[in-house]
Amino acid sequence: MDFLLSYSRKPGDKMIELFAFLSAFMLVLFGTPSLIKVAKLKHLVDFPTSKRKVHKNSVPSIGGIAIFAATVVSLTFWYPFHQIAPENFRLFKYLLACLVFLFFVGIKDDIIGVSPGKKLFAQLIVVSLMVLFGGARISTMGGLFGVEELGYEVSIVFSIFTFMVIINGFNLIDGVDGLAAGVGFFASVFAGFWFHTNGELLLEFLSWSVAGSALGFLVFNFPPARLFMGDSGSLTLGLVCSILVYGVLETEPTLLESYSATVPRPLIALALLVYPMLDVLRVFIIRVASGGKPWVAGKDHIHHRLLAKGWSHLQTSLIVYSFMFLVMGFVLYFSYLDVTVLFFLSLAVSVLYLMLFLFKK
């Protein structure tokens, strides 16, 4: 382990951070069978008792324990804390505390249930702590809609709103086998390469740790699922991915490599989590417009529409994965365009691509 004590990396060096990825993956891979066994023995399973359930058999629903534990263990074990900057230490401290708090809210919901109002309030506490005290404040729009720097008060409100959308987005898309974990895996891998290229060490370790955890979980959650992540998993993934989005938006310009400097950071951040953000905003608008309650669970999400059209769980997850790759590739390929023009073009491509599957079958 002596090499870690003298570890120092510049962009382009060997990816020692992959140890975090591999250890998180192995922890979930070898620890989850015991978790499944315990869940079945203690009846900690999700029963298909309501019409909105899309599975037919009872499935253990505490997979978030594996995701949370592997992410935290891998990050804290492998990250070279002797190099951490004061501002990054503050971010890490509050992130760890908030992850633990939100995880226990999620695990309580998985076992005995938590009302939507209390869960939203807990999320609001967490994201407020991260923004106000952890320093995870989105301060720039990067020229999107002609806006560069945000005022202090505006940036606080915008950051809290964005984080709430992302966290609830993950919570709401966890309704199809392999979907939420797959989205979290691909988003964190994209983010990991971004932070590696641009020298953001803490967020890179975080990206690879959660990527390994999500991939390990996918082994048991890919259709047909043997384990669900539950709220403990979706809230963990949502909070971590919201910090990754913040990191992409706030990457120091002096750290950007020549190619990264030409890519619109707001659209890269949006592309990382385009599906959960698009879906939660779509559902919120539709429910409010129809006089419904946006926080009540339903089957009006895009993935539910795909299932209703006859696509299987596996096909639905693959459609969403390909959708993420399409949007990210589109943004990277046309990065030379004006950021606002590219935003609307990406939105149009997103809608047309999803409509292709929603109306074709």
C-alpha positions as CSV (number, residue, x, y, z in Angstrom):
1,M,0.0,0.0,0.0
2,D,3.0,2.3,0.1
3,F,2.4,3.4,-3.5
4,L,-0.9,5.0,-2.4
5,L,0.9,7.2,0.2
6,S,2.9,8.8,-2.5
7,Y,0.2,8.6,-5.1
8,S,-0.2,11.7,-7.3
9,R,-1.9,11.8,-10.6
10,K,-2.2,14.3,-13.4
11,P,-4.8,14.0,-16.2
12,G,-3.8,11.2,-18.5
13,D,-1.9,9.0,-15.9
14,K,-2.8,5.4,-15.2
15,M,-6.3,5.1,-13.7
16,I,-5.4,3.9,-10.2
17,E,-9.0,4.8,-9.4
18,L,-10.1,1.6,-11.1
19,F,-9.2,-0.2,-7.8
20,A,-12.2,1.6,-6.3
21,F,-14.4,0.4,-9.2
22,L,-13.2,-3.2,-8.9
23,S,-13.5,-3.4,-5.1
24,A,-17.0,-1.9,-5.1
25,F,-18.0,-4.4,-7.8
26,M,-16.6,-7.4,-6.0
27,L,-18.1,-6.3,-2.6
28,V,-21.6,-6.3,-4.2
29,L,-21.0,-9.4,-6.3
30,F,-19.9,-11.6,-3.4
31,G,-22.0,-9.9,-0.6
32,T,-25.4,-9.8,-2.3
33,P,-26.2,-13.5,-2.2
34,S,-26.1,-13.5,1.6
35,L,-28.2,-10.3,1.6
36,I,-30.8,-12.0,-0.6
37,K,-30.9,-15.0,1.7
38,V,-31.4,-12.9,4.8
39,A,-34.1,-10.8,3.1
40,K,-36.0,-13.9,2.2
41,L,-35.7,-15.4,5.7
42,K,-36.9,-12.1,7.3
43,H,-39.5,-11.5,4.6
44,L,-38.0,-8.2,3.6
45,V,-39.5,-8.6,0.1
46,D,-41.6,-6.5,-2.2
47,F,-45.0,-8.2,-2.8
48,P,-46.9,-7.4,-6.0
49,T,-50.0,-6.3,-4.1
50,S,-50.9,-3.1,-6.0
51,K,-51.8,-2.5,-9.7
52,R,-48.8,-0.2,-10.2
53,K,-46.4,-3.1,-9.5
54,V,-45.0,-4.6,-12.7
55,H,-43.5,-7.8,-11.2
56,K,-45.5,-10.9,-10.5
57,N,-43.4,-12.6,-7.7
58,S,-42.1,-11.4,-4.4
59,V,-38.6,-10.1,-4.7
60,P,-36.1,-8.9,-1.9
61,S,-36.1,-5.1,-1.8
62,I,-33.1,-4.2,0.3
63,G,-30.4,-4.2,-2.4
64,G,-29.6,-0.6,-1.6
65,I,-27.7,-1.9,1.4
66,A,-25.1,-3.4,-1.0
67,I,-24.9,-0.3,-3.2
68,F,-24.5,2.1,-0.2
69,A,-22.0,0.0,1.7
70,A,-19.8,-0.8,-1.4
71,T,-19.7,2.8,-2.5
72,V,-18.8,4.2,0.9
73,V,-16.2,1.5,1.6
74,S,-14.5,1.7,-1.7
75,L,-14.4,5.5,-1.7
76,T,-13.0,5.8,1.8
77,F,-10.6,3.0,1.4
78,W,-9.0,4.0,-1.9
79,Y,-9.2,7.8,-2.0
80,P,-5.8,9.3,-1.1
81,F,-6.9,11.7,1.7
82,H,-3.4,13.1,2.1
83,Q,-4.1,15.0,-1.2
84,I,-7.5,16.3,-0.5
85,A,-8.0,20.1,-0.8
86,P,-9.9,21.9,2.0
87,E,-13.0,22.6,-0.2
88,N,-13.1,18.9,-1.2
89,F,-12.8,17.7,2.4
90,R,-15.8,19.8,3.2
91,L,-17.7,18.3,0.2
92,F,-16.7,14.8,1.3
93,K,-17.6,15.3,4.9
94,Y,-21.1,16.5,4.2
95,L,-21.7,14.0,1.4
96,L,-20.8,11.1,3.6
97,A,-23.1,12.4,6.4
98,C,-25.9,13.1,4.0
99,L,-25.6,9.7,2.4
100,V,-25.8,7.9,5.7
101,F,-28.9,10.0,6.7
102,L,-30.7,9.5,3.4
103,F,-29.8,5.8,3.3
104,F,-31.5,5.2,6.7
105,V,-34.6,7.1,5.4
106,G,-34.6,4.8,2.4
107,I,-34.1,1.6,4.4
108,K,-36.9,2.6,6.8
109,D,-39.2,3.1,3.7
110,D,-38.1,-0.3,2.3
111,I,-39.0,-2.1,5.5
112,I,-41.9,-0.4,7.2
113,G,-42.7,2.5,4.8
114,V,-42.3,6.3,5.0
115,S,-45.0,8.8,3.8
116,P,-44.1,10.7,0.6
117,G,-44.2,14.0,2.5
118,K,-41.7,12.9,5.1
119,K,-39.4,11.4,2.4
120,L,-39.5,14.7,0.4
121,F,-38.7,16.6,3.6
122,A,-35.8,14.4,4.4
123,Q,-34.5,14.9,0.8
124,L,-34.9,18.7,1.2
125,I,-32.8,18.6,4.4
126,V,-30.1,16.7,2.7
127,V,-29.8,18.8,-0.4
128,S,-30.0,22.0,1.6
129,L,-27.0,20.8,3.7
130,M,-25.1,19.8,0.6
131,V,-25.7,23.2,-1.0
132,L,-25.4,25.5,1.9
133,F,-22.7,23.8,4.0
134,G,-21.1,21.2,1.7
135,G,-20.4,23.8,-1.0
136,A,-22.2,21.8,-3.7
137,R,-23.7,25.0,-5.2
138,I,-24.3,25.3,-9.0
139,S,-23.0,28.8,-9.7
140,T,-23.1,28.8,-13.5
141,M,-25.3,28.0,-16.5
142,G,-22.4,27.9,-18.9
143,G,-24.1,30.2,-21.4
144,L,-27.3,28.1,-21.6
145,F,-30.2,30.5,-22.5
146,G,-27.7,33.3,-22.5
147,V,-27.0,32.9,-18.7
148,E,-23.5,32.6,-17.4
149,E,-23.0,33.2,-13.7
150,L,-26.0,32.9,-11.3
151,G,-26.5,35.2,-8.4
152,Y,-25.9,33.7,-4.9
153,E,-29.6,33.4,-3.9
154,V,-30.7,32.2,-7.4
155,S,-27.9,29.6,-7.4
156,I,-29.0,28.2,-4.1
157,V,-32.6,27.8,-5.2
158,F,-31.5,26.3,-8.5
159,S,-29.1,23.9,-7.0
160,I,-31.7,22.6,-4.4
161,F,-34.3,22.2,-7.2
162,T,-31.8,20.4,-9.5
163,F,-30.7,18.0,-6.8
164,M,-34.3,17.3,-5.8
165,V,-35.2,16.5,-9.4
166,I,-32.3,14.1,-9.8
167,I,-32.9,12.3,-6.5
168,N,-36.6,11.9,-7.2
169,G,-35.9,11.0,-10.7
170,F,-33.9,7.9,-9.6
171,N,-36.6,7.1,-7.0
172,L,-39.3,7.2,-9.7
173,I,-37.5,5.3,-12.5
174,D,-36.8,2.3,-10.2
175,G,-39.8,0.5,-11.6
176,V,-38.3,-1.8,-14.3
177,D,-35.6,-4.5,-13.8
178,G,-32.2,-3.1,-14.5
179,L,-33.3,0.5,-15.3
180,A,-32.2,2.7,-12.3
181,A,-29.0,0.7,-11.7
182,G,-28.1,0.8,-15.4
183,V,-28.7,4.5,-15.7
184,G,-26.6,5.1,-12.6
185,F,-23.9,2.9,-13.9
186,F,-23.6,4.6,-17.3
187,A,-23.9,8.1,-15.8
188,S,-21.1,7.4,-13.3
189,V,-18.9,5.9,-16.0
190,F,-19.3,8.9,-18.2
191,A,-18.6,11.2,-15.2
192,G,-15.6,9.1,-14.2
193,F,-13.9,9.6,-17.6
194,W,-14.8,13.3,-17.5
195,F,-13.2,13.8,-14.0
196,H,-10.2,11.7,-14.9
197,T,-9.6,13.8,-18.0
198,N,-9.9,17.0,-16.1
199,G,-8.1,16.1,-12.9
200,E,-11.0,16.1,-10.3
201,L,-9.7,13.4,-8.1
202,L,-12.4,13.2,-5.4
203,L,-15.3,13.1,-7.8
204,E,-13.5,10.6,-10.0
205,F,-13.1,8.2,-7.1
206,L,-16.7,8.7,-6.2
207,S,-17.8,8.1,-9.8
208,W,-15.9,4.8,-10.1
209,S,-17.0,3.6,-6.6
210,V,-20.7,4.0,-7.4
211,A,-20.2,2.6,-10.9
212,G,-18.7,-0.6,-9.5
213,S,-21.5,-0.8,-7.0
214,A,-24.2,-0.3,-9.6
215,L,-22.6,-2.8,-12.0
216,G,-22.4,-5.4,-9.3
217,F,-26.0,-4.8,-8.4
218,L,-27.0,-5.2,-12.0
219,V,-25.9,-8.8,-11.9
220,F,-28.8,-9.5,-9.6
221,N,-31.2,-6.9,-10.9
222,F,-31.0,-7.4,-14.6
223,P,-34.2,-9.0,-15.9
224,P,-35.5,-11.2,-14.4
225,A,-34.5,-9.4,-11.2
226,R,-33.6,-11.4,-8.1
227,L,-33.2,-8.3,-6.0
228,F,-34.6,-4.7,-6.0
229,M,-32.6,-1.8,-4.8
230,G,-35.5,-0.2,-3.0
231,D,-35.5,3.4,-1.8
232,S,-32.2,2.9,0.1
233,G,-30.6,2.3,-3.2
234,S,-32.4,4.8,-5.4
235,L,-31.9,7.6,-2.9
236,T,-28.2,6.7,-2.6
237,L,-27.7,6.7,-6.4
238,G,-29.7,9.9,-6.8
239,L,-27.7,11.9,-4.2
240,V,-24.3,10.6,-5.6
241,C,-25.3,11.4,-9.2
242,S,-26.6,14.8,-8.3
243,I,-23.1,15.6,-6.9
244,L,-21.5,14.2,-10.1
245,V,-23.7,16.6,-12.1
246,Y,-22.7,19.5,-9.9
247,G,-19.0,18.5,-10.4
248,V,-19.3,18.5,-14.2
249,L,-20.9,21.9,-14.2
250,E,-18.4,23.4,-11.8
251,T,-15.2,21.9,-13.2
252,E,-12.5,24.5,-12.9
253,P,-11.9,25.9,-16.4
254,T,-8.1,25.8,-15.7
255,L,-8.4,22.0,-15.3
256,L,-10.2,21.4,-18.6
257,E,-8.3,19.6,-21.3
258,S,-8.3,21.1,-24.8
259,Y,-11.2,19.0,-26.0
260,S,-13.2,19.3,-22.8
261,A,-13.0,23.1,-23.0
262,T,-14.9,23.0,-26.3
263,V,-17.8,20.8,-24.9
264,P,-20.7,22.7,-23.3
265,R,-20.6,21.5,-19.7
266,P,-24.3,22.2,-19.0
267,L,-25.3,19.8,-21.7
268,I,-22.8,17.2,-20.6
269,A,-24.3,17.4,-17.2
270,L,-27.8,17.1,-18.6
271,A,-26.8,14.2,-20.8
272,L,-25.5,12.2,-17.8
273,L,-29.0,11.9,-16.4
274,V,-31.2,12.9,-19.2
275,Y,-33.7,10.1,-18.7
276,P,-34.5,10.5,-15.0
277,M,-34.6,14.3,-15.3
278,L,-36.8,14.3,-18.4
279,D,-39.2,11.7,-16.9
280,V,-39.7,13.3,-13.5
281,L,-40.3,16.7,-15.1
282,R,-42.7,15.2,-17.6
283,V,-44.7,13.4,-15.0
284,F,-44.7,16.4,-12.7
285,I,-46.1,18.7,-15.4
286,I,-48.7,16.2,-16.6
287,R,-50.0,15.4,-13.1
288,V,-50.2,19.1,-12.1
289,A,-51.9,20.0,-15.4
290,S,-54.5,17.3,-14.8
291,G,-55.1,18.3,-11.2
292,G,-53.4,15.3,-9.8
293,K,-50.8,15.0,-7.0
294,P,-47.3,14.8,-8.5
295,W,-45.8,12.9,-5.5
296,V,-48.3,10.0,-5.6
297,A,-46.9,6.8,-7.3
298,G,-48.4,5.9,-10.6
299,K,-47.8,4.1,-13.9
300,D,-47.5,7.1,-16.2
301,H,-43.7,7.1,-16.5
302,I,-42.0,6.6,-19.8
303,H,-40.8,3.1,-18.9
304,H,-44.4,2.2,-17.9
305,R,-45.6,3.4,-21.3
306,L,-42.9,1.2,-23.0
307,L,-44.0,-1.8,-21.0
308,A,-47.6,-1.1,-21.9
309,K,-46.6,-1.1,-25.6
310,G,-45.4,-4.7,-25.2
311,W,-41.7,-4.1,-24.7
312,S,-40.2,-6.4,-22.1
313,H,-38.2,-5.3,-19.0
314,L,-35.0,-6.1,-20.8
315,Q,-36.0,-4.3,-24.0
316,T,-37.2,-1.2,-22.0
317,S,-34.0,-1.0,-20.1
318,L,-31.9,-1.3,-23.3
319,I,-34.0,1.4,-25.0
320,V,-33.3,3.8,-22.1
321,Y,-29.6,2.9,-22.2
322,S,-29.4,3.5,-25.9
323,F,-31.3,6.8,-25.4
324,M,-28.6,7.9,-23.0
325,F,-25.8,7.0,-25.4
326,L,-27.6,8.8,-28.2
327,V,-28.0,12.1,-26.3
328,M,-24.5,12.0,-25.0
329,G,-23.1,11.2,-28.5
330,F,-25.2,13.9,-30.0
331,V,-24.0,16.5,-27.6
332,L,-20.3,15.5,-28.0
333,Y,-20.6,15.4,-31.8
334,F,-22.3,18.8,-32.2
335,S,-20.4,20.5,-29.4
336,Y,-19.3,23.3,-31.7
337,L,-22.9,24.6,-31.9
338,D,-24.3,27.3,-29.7
339,V,-25.1,25.8,-26.3
340,T,-28.8,26.9,-26.4
341,V,-29.3,25.8,-29.9
342,L,-27.7,22.4,-29.1
343,F,-30.0,22.1,-26.0
344,F,-33.2,22.4,-28.1
345,L,-31.8,20.1,-30.8
346,S,-30.9,17.5,-28.2
347,L,-34.4,17.9,-26.7
348,A,-36.0,17.4,-30.1
349,V,-33.9,14.3,-30.8
350,S,-34.7,12.9,-27.3
351,V,-38.5,13.2,-27.8
352,L,-38.4,11.8,-31.4
353,Y,-36.2,8.8,-30.3
354,L,-38.6,7.9,-27.5
355,M,-41.7,8.4,-29.6
356,L,-40.2,5.9,-32.1
357,F,-40.5,3.1,-29.5
358,L,-43.7,4.4,-27.8
359,F,-45.7,4.4,-31.1
360,K,-43.9,1.8,-33.3
361,K,-44.8,-1.5,-31.6
